[in-house]
Amino acid sequence: MNTNFLQTPIDYLKGVGPNRADLLRKELGLHTYQDLINLFPNSYIDRTQYYKINQLQRNSSEVQIIGQIIDVHEVPQKRGKRLIARFQDDTGDMELVWFRGHKWIRESLKLDKEYVIFGKTNWFNGKYNMPHPEMELLEDYKKNLRSAMQPIYPSTEKLSNKGISNRVISKLMQQLFTETKGKFTETLSDNLISEFKLVSKSDALFNVHFPKNQELLSRAEYRLKFEELFYIQLQLIRKNLIHKSKIKGFPFTIVGDYFNTFFKTHLAFELTNAQKRVLKEIRNDLGSNAQMNRLLQGDVGSGKTIVALMSMLIALDNGYQACFMAPTEILSVQHYNVLLDICNKLKISIKLLTGSSKTLERRKIHEALENGGLQILIGTHALLEDKVKFKNLGLAIIDEQHRFGVAQRSKLWKKGSHLIPPKGRKNKSLTSKEIKGTPPHILVMTATPIPRTLAMSVYGDLDISIIDELPPGRKSIKTVHRFDKNRLKVFRFIRDEIAKGRQVYIVYPLIQESATMDYKDLMDGYESIVRYFPLPDYQISIVHGRMKPADKDYEMQRFIKGETQIMVATTVIEVGVDVPNASVMIIESAERFGLSQLHQLRGRVGRGAEQSYCILMTSYKLSNDSKTRLETMVRTNDGFEIAEVDLRLRGPGDIMGTQQSGVLNLKIADIIKDSDILQHARYYAKKILKSDPSLTSPANKVLLLTYKQITKYKNIWNYIS
């Protein structure tokens, strides 16, 4: 079937019309025949078995019966009336009941004709009844494309209320198959079809909508899932290859004095093998003539900041500037403080730019950036302001990159392009096509481990480096789960740790008590802690999101300097706060937190040489998911294992956050359940593109054609929304 025919608007399908078309567009996003074909069933009902009325059981299950209507009448009730039809077969009779739509139902019912009815049965007043049954004349039923496995399609309340039932959608699907004669253009190459023993595209679509049995359905689903995931991977990997061939980067060919002096003189510890491997990958990218676009994943405390610094030193050795952007002021200040000492020793000029920076300081920074006097700039979103212009930005590093939107990242990307306006034009009015020059290399970092399946799908167009090893000497954090009744024991344990000279975090999920949730709130908790740990023996800091940045910073600094022993906080301390002396993390109402958040919070301790502890406090009321999260935290410190459990519990949409990276809008595949198919699809997409990057060989003609169709009609498989 010609692909263009499948772009026909849904309005033109027999049985749709303008009103239904409007509803289908709004409710299910069905604009064309192609969209309808790709509306895959959520589940199936087995309609192979027919019951006799005398076989019915009082268990209210869905049944299918053949019989005749012998009488129709209305019965008054408290509000309005109900319509009742007497339905019989050769073993007995029952009632069919309708509470609404009486007029058109009564007019459509035919007496003494064989019907197939389907629905849930009830036992009422000594008789079986079936409210609002699905029904069809037996002679029509036999003519239909209908299969024994009846598909259940996605729907909405609005569609049901407007009479667009599952049966209506099934009929539209039948009509579409009649118009197309069930013939669809093949979209995979012969090689792939024979390699995986796949059914044809036409057979797959027919058997997913009208399966005769479970085996045919399974084969159809496998074929369609493979195809969907294969084309996502083909797009992502091809995008990466095109990026590397078309977007040139600054060739950093020199590893010079800054890098070597730091490595030989100022690096206080041996790099882990994982850090060495990642640095090698980054150095290869930086020297390759193509723009680096790399994601660096590393669990909390794995040493990403040192890798980031050494990458920046390579940029400096080649005469370029570098910048480092973090999502919060606290984190950017911390990065600045860590790097300041090293930069002073190496005689490198480094500055910090945040929302709190004073006007005079900003002016100096802007000037030094433009004349090249400033080599490294650390900061928050303030780096994205139009006034911030670099002389020659060679490397941009983005920390916890999932907290920045795509538009924000691309703004930073353009900071390094040397804008050369056409004659007589000012920079302001440039279009993106008129930007000449070279963008900076990009390194995005995250301490939130991304499950492999998700990384392959959402970040498939980035090169990925993983630091999967902690520095030597780090002791594994001991994690325990305690109920609220154990609070006094926990407080005694805190007192013992403080007596050893350690510090403690206590984190709460809420700032003020919520009427709907009976969780411990920050202020209540703070008061009870102050009672148990009174002045002057104990000093307590409090930090939450509603404080002014200056007050927050003051309290943070007191804790960092060791002036306070306990930090009571909300999750503002989740990312990156580094206090090596803090050895205990108490998480109150731990059942309220997601797994990745619990893991991030736990990572605030265990940064020194001493044994550290994480205590998860909860009430006794726990959902199954909460129990799984807590058991996982107690069992393992491995961020990647935790991320896999999190993905199973929450699904990809929640983990990525729709605001940021886009959610995989899959039609039939599921990247969690179908991770094996995803890995095969990615492997073969890579293999094909390695030998034929432009897909021009005769064997890949079908793939190129389909690839072009997908990119032309983005609404066909709107994979990454």
C-alpha positions as CSV (number, residue, x, y, z in Angstrom):
1,M,0.0,0.0,0.0
2,N,1.4,3.4,-1.0
3,T,2.6,5.3,2.1
4,N,1.1,8.5,0.8
5,F,-2.3,6.9,0.9
6,L,-1.8,6.3,4.6
7,Q,-1.4,10.0,5.1
8,T,-5.1,10.5,4.1
9,P,-6.9,12.5,6.8
10,I,-9.0,10.3,9.1
11,D,-12.2,12.3,8.1
12,Y,-12.3,10.4,4.8
13,L,-12.6,6.9,6.3
14,K,-16.1,5.5,5.9
15,G,-17.9,5.7,9.2
16,V,-15.9,8.6,10.6
17,G,-17.2,12.0,9.4
18,P,-16.2,15.5,10.7
19,N,-17.5,15.2,14.3
20,R,-16.0,11.8,15.0
21,A,-12.7,12.9,13.2
22,D,-12.5,15.9,15.5
23,L,-13.0,13.7,18.6
24,L,-10.4,11.1,17.5
25,R,-7.9,13.8,16.8
26,K,-8.3,15.5,20.2
27,E,-8.7,12.4,22.3
28,L,-6.3,9.9,20.7
29,G,-4.2,12.0,18.4
30,L,-5.5,10.2,15.3
31,H,-5.0,12.5,12.3
32,T,-4.4,10.1,9.4
33,Y,-5.0,6.5,8.3
34,Q,-1.4,5.8,9.4
35,D,-2.2,6.9,12.9
36,L,-5.2,4.6,13.1
37,I,-3.2,1.6,11.8
38,N,-0.7,2.4,14.6
39,L,-3.4,2.5,17.3
40,F,-2.4,-0.8,18.8
41,P,-4.7,-2.7,21.3
42,N,-3.9,-2.4,25.1
43,S,-5.2,-6.0,25.7
44,Y,-7.3,-8.8,24.2
45,I,-10.4,-10.7,25.3
46,D,-10.6,-14.3,24.4
47,R,-13.9,-14.8,22.4
48,T,-13.3,-18.4,21.5
49,Q,-15.9,-19.8,23.9
50,Y,-19.7,-19.6,23.7
51,Y,-21.9,-20.2,26.8
52,K,-25.4,-21.6,27.2
53,I,-27.7,-19.7,29.6
54,N,-27.9,-22.8,31.9
55,Q,-24.1,-22.8,32.2
56,L,-23.8,-19.3,33.7
57,Q,-22.2,-19.0,37.1
58,R,-22.8,-16.3,39.7
59,N,-19.3,-14.9,39.4
60,S,-20.0,-11.8,37.2
61,S,-17.5,-12.7,34.5
62,E,-17.7,-11.7,30.8
63,V,-19.4,-14.3,28.6
64,Q,-20.6,-14.7,25.0
65,I,-24.0,-16.3,24.2
66,I,-26.0,-16.9,21.0
67,G,-29.7,-16.5,21.2
68,Q,-32.8,-14.5,20.3
69,I,-34.8,-11.6,21.7
70,I,-38.4,-12.6,22.3
71,D,-39.7,-9.5,24.0
72,V,-38.8,-5.8,24.7
73,H,-40.5,-3.6,27.4
74,E,-39.8,-0.7,29.8
75,V,-39.9,-0.9,33.6
76,P,-40.4,2.3,35.7
77,Q,-37.8,2.9,38.5
78,K,-37.2,5.7,41.1
79,R,-35.5,7.9,38.5
80,G,-36.8,7.4,34.9
81,K,-37.1,3.9,33.3
82,R,-35.0,1.0,32.3
83,L,-35.4,-0.9,29.0
84,I,-35.5,-4.8,29.3
85,A,-35.3,-7.4,26.6
86,R,-36.0,-11.1,27.2
87,F,-33.2,-13.1,25.6
88,Q,-33.3,-16.9,25.2
89,D,-31.4,-19.8,23.9
90,D,-32.4,-23.5,23.8
91,T,-31.5,-24.0,27.5
92,G,-33.3,-21.0,29.2
93,D,-33.7,-17.2,29.3
94,M,-32.2,-14.1,30.8
95,E,-32.7,-10.3,30.7
96,L,-30.7,-7.7,28.8
97,V,-30.9,-4.3,30.5
98,W,-30.3,-0.7,29.3
99,F,-30.4,2.4,31.6
100,R,-29.9,5.0,28.9
101,G,-30.3,5.4,25.1
102,H,-33.7,3.6,25.1
103,K,-35.2,5.1,21.9
104,W,-32.4,4.2,19.5
105,I,-31.7,0.8,21.1
106,R,-35.4,-0.1,21.0
107,E,-35.6,0.8,17.3
108,S,-32.5,-1.2,16.4
109,L,-33.5,-4.4,18.2
110,K,-35.0,-7.2,16.0
111,L,-37.2,-9.9,17.5
112,D,-36.7,-13.6,16.7
113,K,-33.3,-13.1,15.0
114,E,-30.1,-14.8,16.1
115,Y,-27.8,-12.5,18.0
116,V,-24.3,-12.9,19.5
117,I,-24.2,-11.0,22.8
118,F,-21.2,-10.3,25.0
119,G,-20.9,-8.7,28.5
120,K,-20.8,-9.1,32.2
121,T,-23.6,-11.0,33.9
122,N,-25.3,-10.2,37.2
123,W,-27.7,-12.4,39.3
124,F,-30.7,-10.4,40.3
125,N,-34.2,-11.4,41.6
126,G,-33.5,-15.1,40.8
127,K,-32.5,-14.4,37.2
128,Y,-29.3,-13.6,35.2
129,N,-29.1,-10.2,33.5
130,M,-26.6,-8.5,31.3
131,P,-26.4,-4.6,31.4
132,H,-25.6,-2.8,28.2
133,P,-24.4,-5.9,26.3
134,E,-22.3,-5.7,23.1
135,M,-24.5,-7.3,20.5
136,E,-24.5,-8.1,16.8
137,L,-26.7,-10.1,14.5
138,L,-25.1,-13.6,14.0
139,E,-25.1,-13.3,10.2
140,D,-23.2,-10.0,10.4
141,Y,-20.9,-11.4,13.1
142,K,-19.8,-14.3,10.7
143,K,-19.1,-11.9,7.8
144,N,-16.7,-9.7,9.8
145,L,-13.0,-9.7,10.0
146,R,-13.4,-10.4,13.7
147,S,-11.0,-12.8,15.4
148,A,-11.3,-15.0,18.4
149,M,-9.0,-12.7,20.3
150,Q,-10.9,-9.5,20.5
151,P,-8.7,-6.4,20.7
152,I,-9.3,-3.7,23.4
153,Y,-8.2,-0.3,22.1
154,P,-7.1,2.8,24.1
155,S,-10.0,5.0,24.9
156,T,-11.1,8.0,27.0
157,E,-14.2,8.9,29.0
158,K,-15.2,11.5,26.4
159,L,-15.1,9.0,23.5
160,S,-17.2,6.5,25.5
161,N,-19.7,9.3,26.4
162,K,-20.0,10.2,22.7
163,G,-20.7,6.7,21.7
164,I,-17.3,5.9,20.2
165,S,-17.0,2.5,21.9
166,N,-14.3,-0.2,21.5
167,R,-16.7,-1.8,19.0
168,V,-16.8,1.4,16.9
169,I,-13.0,1.6,16.8
170,S,-12.9,-2.1,15.8
171,K,-15.3,-1.4,12.9
172,L,-13.2,1.5,11.8
173,M,-10.1,-0.7,11.8
174,Q,-12.0,-3.3,9.7
175,Q,-13.0,-0.6,7.3
176,L,-9.4,0.6,6.9
177,F,-8.2,-3.0,6.3
178,T,-11.0,-3.4,3.6
179,E,-9.9,-0.1,1.9
180,T,-6.2,-1.1,1.9
181,K,-7.0,-4.8,1.1
182,G,-4.6,-5.5,4.1
183,K,-1.6,-4.8,1.9
184,F,1.1,-2.6,3.5
185,T,4.5,-1.6,2.2
186,E,7.4,-3.6,3.7
187,T,9.5,-1.4,5.9
188,L,12.4,-3.7,6.9
189,S,15.1,-5.2,4.7
190,D,15.2,-8.8,3.6
191,N,18.4,-9.3,5.6
192,L,16.7,-8.2,8.9
193,I,13.5,-10.2,8.2
194,S,15.5,-13.4,7.6
195,E,18.0,-12.8,10.4
196,F,15.2,-12.5,13.0
197,K,12.7,-14.8,11.2
198,L,10.2,-11.9,11.3
199,V,6.7,-12.0,9.7
200,S,5.9,-9.5,6.9
201,K,4.6,-6.0,7.7
202,S,1.2,-6.8,6.3
203,D,0.9,-10.1,8.3
204,A,2.1,-8.3,11.5
205,L,-0.5,-5.5,11.2
206,F,-3.3,-7.9,10.4
207,N,-2.4,-10.3,13.3
208,V,-2.0,-7.5,15.9
209,H,-5.5,-6.1,15.1
210,F,-7.3,-9.4,14.2
211,P,-5.3,-12.3,15.8
212,K,-6.7,-15.8,15.3
213,N,-4.6,-17.2,18.2
214,Q,-1.9,-16.3,20.8
215,E,1.0,-17.5,18.7
216,L,0.2,-15.3,15.7
217,L,-0.3,-12.4,18.0
218,S,3.1,-12.9,19.7
219,R,4.9,-13.0,16.3
220,A,3.1,-9.9,15.1
221,E,3.9,-8.0,18.3
222,Y,7.6,-9.0,18.2
223,R,7.9,-7.8,14.6
224,L,6.3,-4.4,15.3
225,K,8.3,-3.9,18.5
226,F,11.6,-4.7,16.8
227,E,10.7,-2.3,13.9
228,E,9.8,0.6,16.2
229,L,12.9,0.3,18.4
230,F,15.2,-0.3,15.4
231,Y,14.1,2.9,13.7
232,I,14.5,4.9,16.9
233,Q,18.1,3.6,17.2
234,L,18.8,4.2,13.5
235,Q,17.7,7.8,13.9
236,L,19.7,8.4,17.1
237,I,22.9,6.7,15.9
238,R,22.7,8.4,12.5
239,K,22.2,11.7,14.2
240,N,25.4,11.1,16.2
241,L,27.3,10.1,13.0
242,I,26.1,13.2,11.1
243,H,26.9,15.4,14.1
244,K,30.4,14.1,14.1
245,S,30.9,14.4,10.3
246,K,29.3,17.8,9.9
247,I,29.8,19.8,13.1
248,K,33.5,20.6,13.5
249,G,35.0,21.1,16.9
250,F,38.2,22.9,18.0
251,P,41.1,20.3,17.6
252,F,42.7,20.3,21.1
253,T,46.0,18.6,20.0
254,I,48.1,19.8,22.9
255,V,48.2,18.3,26.3
256,G,50.5,20.9,27.9
257,D,51.7,22.6,31.0
258,Y,48.5,23.1,32.9
259,F,47.4,19.5,32.5
260,N,50.8,18.0,33.1
261,T,51.7,20.2,36.1
262,F,48.4,19.4,37.8
263,F,48.7,15.7,37.1
264,K,52.3,15.4,38.3
265,T,52.3,18.0,41.2
266,H,48.8,18.7,42.5
267,L,46.8,15.5,42.1
268,A,46.7,14.3,45.7
269,F,45.6,10.7,44.9
270,E,45.8,8.0,42.2
271,L,43.0,8.2,39.6
272,T,40.8,5.1,39.5
273,N,40.9,3.0,36.3
274,A,37.4,4.2,35.4
275,Q,38.5,7.8,35.6
276,K,41.6,7.1,33.4
277,R,39.4,5.3,30.9
278,V,36.9,8.2,30.8
279,L,39.6,10.8,30.4
280,K,41.1,8.9,27.5
281,E,37.6,8.9,25.8
282,I,37.3,12.6,26.4
283,R,40.9,13.3,25.1
284,N,40.1,11.3,21.9
285,D,37.0,13.4,21.3
286,L,38.7,16.7,22.0
287,G,41.5,15.9,19.5
288,S,39.2,14.5,16.8
289,N,38.3,17.7,14.8
290,A,34.6,16.9,15.5
291,Q,32.6,18.6,18.3
292,M,32.5,16.5,21.5
293,N,29.0,15.8,22.7
294,R,29.5,13.4,25.6
295,L,27.4,12.4,28.6
296,L,29.5,11.5,31.7
297,Q,27.6,9.3,34.2
298,G,29.1,8.6,37.6
299,D,27.6,7.6,40.9
300,V,27.8,10.1,43.8
301,G,31.4,10.5,44.9
302,S,32.9,8.7,41.9
303,G,35.2,11.7,41.0
304,K,33.5,13.4,38.1
305,T,34.6,16.9,39.2
306,I,38.3,16.0,38.8
307,V,37.6,14.6,35.3
308,A,35.8,17.8,34.5
309,L,38.8,19.9,35.8
310,M,41.3,17.9,33.8
311,S,39.2,18.3,30.6
312,M,39.1,22.1,31.2
313,L,42.9,22.1,31.6
314,I,43.2,20.6,28.1
315,A,41.1,23.5,26.7
316,L,43.3,26.0,28.5
317,D,46.5,24.3,27.2
318,N,45.1,24.9,23.7
319,G,44.5,28.6,24.4
320,Y,40.7,28.4,24.9
321,Q,38.3,29.3,27.8
322,A,36.1,26.8,29.6
323,C,32.9,27.2,31.6
324,F,31.2,25.0,34.2
325,M,27.4,25.3,34.8
326,A,25.6,23.9,37.8
327,P,21.9,23.9,38.5
328,T,22.0,25.6,42.0
329,E,23.9,28.4,43.6
330,I,25.0,26.1,46.5
331,L,26.5,23.6,44.0
332,S,28.2,26.2,41.8
333,V,29.8,27.8,44.9
334,Q,31.0,24.4,46.0
335,H,32.5,23.6,42.6
336,Y,34.2,27.1,42.6
337,N,35.7,26.6,46.1
338,V,37.0,23.1,45.2
339,L,38.6,24.5,41.9
340,L,39.8,27.9,43.3
341,D,42.7,26.5,45.3
342,I,44.0,24.3,42.4
343,C,43.6,27.2,39.9
344,N,45.5,29.6,42.2
345,K,48.4,27.1,42.4
346,L,48.4,26.8,38.6
347,K,48.1,30.6,38.1
348,I,44.7,30.2,36.3
349,S,42.2,33.0,36.4
350,I,38.8,31.6,37.6
351,K,35.6,33.5,38.6
352,L,32.1,32.6,39.9
353,L,28.9,34.1,38.4
354,T,25.5,33.5,40.0
355,G,22.2,35.4,40.6
356,S,23.8,36.8,43.8
357,S,26.8,38.3,42.0
358,K,27.1,42.1,42.5
359,T,26.8,44.5,39.5
360,L,30.4,45.7,39.7
361,E,31.7,42.1,40.0
362,R,29.5,41.1,36.9
363,R,31.0,44.0,34.9
364,K,34.5,42.9,35.7
365,I,33.7,39.3,34.7
366,H,32.0,40.3,31.4
367,E,35.0,42.4,30.5
368,A,37.6,39.8,31.4
369,L,35.6,37.1,29.5
370,E,35.6,39.2,26.3
371,N,39.2,40.1,26.4
372,G,40.3,36.6,27.2
373,G,41.8,37.5,30.6
374,L,39.3,35.1,32.4
375,Q,40.1,31.5,31.7
376,I,37.5,29.5,33.6
377,L,33.9,30.7,34.6
378,I,31.8,28.7,37.1
379,G,28.2,29.5,37.6
380,T,24.5,28.9,37.4
381,H,21.8,29.9,34.8
382,A,23.5,33.3,35.0
383,L,26.0,32.0,32.5
384,L,23.2,32.0,29.9
385,E,22.5,35.7,30.0
386,D,23.0,37.6,26.7
387,K,25.6,39.9,28.3
388,V,27.9,36.9,29.0
389,K,30.2,36.7,25.9
390,F,33.4,34.7,25.7
391,K,36.4,35.5,23.6
392,N,36.9,31.9,22.7
393,L,34.9,29.3,24.6
394,G,36.3,25.9,23.8
395,L,34.6,23.6,26.4
396,A,31.3,23.9,28.2
397,I,30.5,21.5,31.1
398,I,27.0,21.1,32.4
399,D,26.5,19.4,35.8
400,E,23.3,17.5,36.6
401,Q,22.2,18.3,33.1
402,H,18.7,16.9,33.5
403,R,17.8,20.0,35.5
404,F,18.4,22.2,32.4
405,G,15.9,22.4,29.5
406,V,17.0,21.8,25.9
407,A,16.7,25.5,25.1
408,Q,19.0,26.5,27.9
409,R,21.6,23.9,26.8
410,S,21.5,25.2,23.2
411,K,22.0,28.8,24.4
412,L,25.3,27.7,26.0
413,W,26.2,25.8,22.8
414,K,26.0,29.1,20.8
415,K,28.2,31.0,23.3
416,G,31.2,29.5,21.6
417,S,30.2,30.1,18.0
418,H,32.1,33.0,16.8
419,L,29.4,35.1,15.3
420,I,30.5,36.7,12.0
421,P,27.6,38.8,10.8
422,P,27.1,39.6,7.1
423,K,28.2,43.1,6.2
424,G,26.1,45.8,7.5
425,R,24.2,43.6,10.0
426,K,24.5,43.5,13.8
427,N,24.8,40.3,15.8
428,K,21.3,40.6,17.2
429,S,19.5,39.9,14.0
430,L,21.5,36.9,12.9
431,T,19.7,33.7,11.9
432,S,21.1,30.4,13.0
433,K,22.2,29.7,9.4
434,E,24.3,32.8,9.5
435,I,26.3,31.7,12.5
436,K,29.8,30.9,11.3
437,G,32.6,29.4,13.4
438,T,32.9,26.5,15.7
439,P,30.8,25.6,18.8
440,P,32.4,24.6,22.0
441,H,32.9,21.0,23.0
442,I,30.1,19.8,25.3
443,L,30.4,17.5,28.4
444,V,27.2,16.9,30.3
445,M,27.5,15.2,33.7
446,T,25.0,13.5,35.9
447,A,25.2,11.7,39.3
448,T,21.8,10.2,38.6
449,P,22.7,6.8,37.1
450,I,20.6,6.3,34.0
451,P,19.5,2.7,33.3
452,R,21.1,1.2,30.2
453,T,17.8,0.8,28.4
454,L,16.9,4.5,28.9
455,A,20.4,5.7,28.1
456,M,20.3,3.7,24.8
457,S,16.9,5.3,23.9
458,V,16.9,8.9,25.2
459,Y,20.6,9.6,25.1
460,G,21.3,7.4,22.1
461,D,22.7,10.3,20.1
462,L,25.3,11.2,22.7
463,D,28.5,9.3,23.4
464,I,28.3,7.9,26.9
465,S,31.2,7.6,29.4
466,I,30.6,5.8,32.8
467,I,32.7,6.1,36.0
468,D,31.6,2.8,37.6
469,E,34.3,2.7,40.3
470,L,34.6,4.5,43.6
471,P,38.0,6.0,44.8
472,P,40.0,3.6,47.0
473,G,39.5,3.9,50.8
474,R,35.8,4.8,50.5
475,K,33.8,2.6,52.9
476,S,30.4,1.4,51.8
477,I,27.6,3.3,53.5
478,K,25.5,1.1,55.9
479,T,21.8,1.6,55.3
480,V,19.0,0.6,57.7
481,H,15.3,1.0,57.8
482,R,13.7,2.0,61.1
483,F,10.1,2.8,62.1
484,D,9.0,5.9,64.0
485,K,8.8,4.1,67.3
486,N,12.6,3.6,67.2
487,R,13.2,7.3,67.1
488,L,14.8,7.6,70.6
489,K,17.2,4.8,69.8
490,V,18.1,6.7,66.6
491,F,18.6,9.9,68.6
492,R,21.0,8.1,71.0
493,F,22.9,6.8,68.0
494,I,23.2,10.4,66.6
495,R,24.5,11.6,70.0
496,D,27.2,8.9,70.0
497,E,28.3,9.8,66.5
498,I,28.5,13.5,67.4
499,A,30.5,12.6,70.5
500,K,33.1,11.0,68.1
501,G,33.3,14.4,66.3
502,R,31.0,13.6,63.4
503,Q,28.1,15.6,61.8
504,V,24.6,14.6,60.9
505,Y,22.0,15.4,58.2
506,I,18.2,15.0,59.0
507,V,16.1,15.5,55.9
508,Y,12.3,16.1,55.7
509,P,10.0,15.9,52.7
510,L,7.7,18.8,53.6
511,I,8.2,22.4,54.8
512,Q,4.8,22.9,56.5
513,E,2.3,20.4,57.7
514,S,-0.1,19.4,54.9
515,A,-3.7,18.7,55.8
516,T,-3.8,15.7,53.6
517,M,-0.6,14.1,54.7
518,D,0.4,13.1,58.2
519,Y,4.1,13.1,57.5
520,K,6.6,14.6,59.9
521,D,7.2,18.1,58.8
522,L,10.4,20.1,59.0
523,M,9.3,22.6,61.7
524,D,7.8,20.0,64.0
525,G,10.9,17.9,63.5
526,Y,13.2,20.8,64.2
527,E,11.5,21.5,67.5
528,S,11.8,17.9,68.8
529,I,15.4,17.7,67.7
530,V,16.2,21.0,69.5
531,R,14.6,19.5,72.7
532,Y,16.8,16.4,72.5
533,F,19.9,18.2,71.4
534,P,19.8,21.5,73.5
535,L,22.1,24.5,73.4
536,P,24.9,25.1,74.2
537,D,26.0,21.5,73.9
538,Y,24.7,21.2,70.4
539,Q,24.4,23.6,67.4
540,I,21.8,23.0,64.7
541,S,21.5,24.5,61.2
542,I,18.2,24.6,59.3
543,V,17.9,25.0,55.6
544,H,14.9,24.9,53.3
545,G,13.8,26.2,49.9
546,R,11.8,29.2,51.2
547,M,14.8,30.9,52.8
548,K,16.7,33.7,51.2
549,P,19.8,32.5,49.3
550,A,22.1,34.5,51.7
551,D,20.5,32.9,54.8
552,K,20.7,29.5,53.2
553,D,24.3,30.0,52.4
554,Y,25.1,31.2,55.9
555,E,23.6,28.1,57.5
556,M,25.3,25.8,54.9
557,Q,28.7,27.5,55.6
558,R,28.3,27.0,59.4
559,F,27.7,23.3,58.8
560,I,30.6,23.0,56.3
561,K,33.0,24.7,58.7
562,G,31.9,22.3,61.5
563,E,30.3,25.1,63.6
564,T,27.0,23.1,63.7
565,Q,26.7,19.4,64.3
566,I,23.3,18.8,62.9
567,M,21.8,20.0,59.6
568,V,18.0,19.9,59.5
569,A,16.9,20.3,55.9
570,T,14.5,19.7,53.0
571,T,15.9,18.2,49.8
572,V,17.9,21.3,48.9
573,I,20.9,19.4,50.0
574,E,20.2,16.6,47.6
575,V,22.8,17.4,44.9
576,G,26.5,17.8,45.4
577,V,27.0,19.3,48.9
578,D,30.3,17.9,50.1
579,V,31.0,17.7,53.9
580,P,33.5,14.9,54.4
581,N,33.0,15.0,58.2
582,A,29.2,14.2,57.9
583,S,28.7,10.5,58.6
584,V,25.0,10.1,59.3
585,M,22.0,10.8,57.0
586,I,18.6,10.4,58.5
587,I,15.7,10.5,56.0
588,E,12.4,11.2,57.6
589,S,9.2,9.8,56.0
590,A,11.5,8.0,53.6
591,E,8.4,6.4,51.9
592,R,7.7,9.8,50.4
593,F,10.8,9.9,48.4
594,G,11.6,8.3,45.0
595,L,14.5,5.8,44.8
596,S,16.8,8.1,42.9
597,Q,16.2,10.9,45.4
598,L,16.9,8.5,48.3
599,H,20.1,7.4,46.6
600,Q,21.2,11.0,46.0
601,L,20.5,12.0,49.6
602,R,22.5,9.0,50.9
603,G,25.4,10.2,48.7
604,R,25.8,13.3,50.9
605,V,27.6,11.1,53.5
606,G,30.4,8.6,53.1
607,R,32.7,11.2,51.7
608,G,35.4,10.9,54.3
609,A,37.4,7.9,55.5
610,E,35.0,7.1,58.5
611,Q,32.2,4.5,58.4
612,S,28.9,6.3,57.4
613,Y,25.3,5.5,57.9
614,C,21.9,6.2,56.2
615,I,18.8,5.6,58.4
616,L,15.4,5.5,56.6
617,M,12.6,6.5,59.0
618,T,9.0,5.5,58.1
619,S,5.6,5.0,59.5
620,Y,4.1,1.4,59.5
621,K,1.7,2.2,56.6
622,L,3.7,1.3,53.5
623,S,2.6,0.6,50.0
624,N,4.2,-2.3,48.1
625,D,6.2,0.1,46.0
626,S,7.5,1.9,49.1
627,K,8.5,-1.5,50.6
628,T,10.4,-2.3,47.3
629,R,12.2,1.1,47.4
630,L,13.3,0.7,51.0
631,E,14.4,-2.9,50.6
632,T,16.4,-1.9,47.5
633,M,18.1,0.9,49.4
634,V,19.0,-1.4,52.3
635,R,20.3,-4.1,50.0
636,T,22.6,-2.2,47.6
637,N,24.7,1.0,47.1
638,D,25.0,0.4,43.4
639,G,23.4,3.4,41.7
640,F,22.8,1.6,38.4
641,E,21.0,-1.3,40.1
642,I,18.9,1.2,41.9
643,A,18.1,3.1,38.7
644,E,16.9,-0.2,37.1
645,V,14.5,-0.8,40.0
646,D,13.4,2.8,39.8
647,L,12.7,2.4,36.0
648,R,10.6,-0.7,36.7
649,L,8.6,1.1,39.4
650,R,8.0,4.5,37.7
651,G,8.4,4.0,34.0
652,P,10.5,6.0,31.6
653,G,8.2,9.1,31.5
654,D,8.6,9.9,35.2
655,I,12.3,9.3,35.3
656,M,13.1,11.6,32.4
657,G,10.7,14.3,33.3
658,T,8.6,15.4,30.3
659,Q,9.9,19.0,30.6
660,Q,13.5,18.1,29.9
661,S,14.6,15.4,27.6
662,G,11.4,14.3,26.0
663,V,9.6,11.1,26.8
664,L,9.7,8.1,24.6
665,N,6.2,8.1,23.0
666,L,6.2,4.4,22.0
667,K,3.3,2.9,20.1
668,I,3.8,-0.8,20.9
669,A,7.2,-1.4,22.5
670,D,8.1,-1.0,26.1
671,I,11.7,-0.2,26.8
672,I,11.6,-1.9,30.2
673,K,9.8,-5.2,29.2
674,D,11.4,-5.2,25.8
675,S,14.9,-4.3,26.7
676,D,16.3,-7.5,25.0
677,I,14.6,-6.4,21.7
678,L,16.0,-2.9,22.2
679,Q,19.6,-4.2,22.6
680,H,19.2,-6.3,19.4
681,A,17.7,-3.4,17.5
682,R,20.6,-1.1,18.6
683,Y,23.3,-3.6,17.8
684,Y,21.9,-4.1,14.2
685,A,21.3,-0.4,13.6
686,K,25.0,0.2,14.6
687,K,26.2,-2.7,12.5
688,I,24.3,-1.5,9.4
689,L,25.4,2.1,9.7
690,K,29.0,1.1,10.3
691,S,29.2,-0.6,6.9
692,D,26.7,1.7,5.1
693,P,26.5,5.1,6.9
694,S,24.3,6.8,4.2
695,L,22.1,3.6,3.7
696,T,22.7,3.8,-0.1
697,S,23.5,0.1,-0.7
698,P,20.7,-1.8,-2.6
699,A,20.2,-4.1,0.4
700,N,19.3,-1.1,2.6
701,K,17.1,0.6,0.0
702,V,13.9,-0.2,2.0
703,L,15.5,1.1,5.3
704,L,16.5,4.5,3.6
705,L,13.0,4.9,2.2
706,T,11.3,4.2,5.5
707,Y,13.8,6.4,7.3
708,K,13.0,9.3,5.0
709,Q,9.2,8.7,5.5
710,I,9.6,8.7,9.3
711,T,11.5,12.0,9.2
712,K,9.2,13.5,6.6
713,Y,6.0,12.6,8.4
714,K,7.1,13.2,12.0
715,N,3.6,12.4,13.2
716,I,3.7,8.8,11.9
717,W,6.0,7.5,14.6
718,N,6.3,10.5,16.8
719,Y,8.9,8.5,18.8
720,I,10.6,11.2,20.8
721,S,8.1,13.9,21.7
